[in-house]
Amino acid sequence: FIIPDWSGFTKHIEDFYWKCKSNSEGKVASYIPQLARMNPDYWGVSVCTIDGQRFSIGDTSIPFTLQSCSKPLTYAIALDRLGQEVVHQYVGQEPSGRNFNELVLDYNKKPHNPMINAGAILVCSLLKSLIKPEMTLAEKFDFTVNYFKKLAGGENLGFNNAIFLSEREAADRNYALGFYMREHNCYPDKSNLKEILDFYFQCCSMEANCDTMAVVAATLANGGICPITEEKVLKPDSVRDVLSLMHSCGMYDYSGQFAFKVGIPAKSGVSGSLLVVIPNVMGICTWSPPLDPLGNSCRGVQFCEELVSEFNFHSTYYDHRYDNL
Ligand code: GLN
């Protein structure tokens, strides 16, 4: 096993869990009523290693919507089906240094990266019109859900229609981003903006729990092979690109500091979820709705800091991996 002393390791995870539980900072997202009603006390942590060992503590079986945690997944599908070259004709790889929904494009008039709203909306347009363009909207939705499910080892993945309807209702900024990108010819030919945005809101409104999302993170930690089913879901090259951009752009405007302090690829979402990938070791999902002013889960960020203060998971930490080269 990749973690030889499993019970010793999970004991530490439990300690971190209880430490973070007493953290009462942050505010639950309030831009739609369904998220505003979330109980701020929810707190769950799930771990899944690349050899399929699992551990969870707290509220790990209550579903939440993926929100921005869907961004690395749709980006992964686009890379896997279209290749890096095609995808990055349309979207960049730089941190934007701005808010996740800021009305701004890069110097080439492309979205900065796929982890912010503009980039994710663009990636949705690629999924819609370049991969099997003959598919109907319903088929394209099923195609995407099935991909997410394969990443999750076949575990439960739902869709929250109330959240979808609210997202679409409260979408002035996303529409503004959508039109701004259309003005600059960002989309592939024959794209339909309303359909692209609906598809983006649908991806944000997919629903899963911590246990399931830890499997998704573990599939990314394992080079695209799901550790539960052993199915090869993504190519290693696609996973490498996803993790690179999670590392530099996954935590909104805290990404630089997070990469400095914690040094692991991660992606947060506005429902309070956090996907954490320790490449070649394990995937972790934490969920706690209260967010800091930049939009990251307060308990989730604290958990990651506790984790790397105990274990040398920081990706630039010196170890002896290459001593025998
Ligand atoms: N649905 C949200 C939006 O598009 C998702 C963003 C997020 O999770 N930060 O604004």
Residues whose N, C-alpha, C, O or C-beta is under 5 A from the ligand:
A	BS01	LIG	Q67 S68 C204 G269 V270
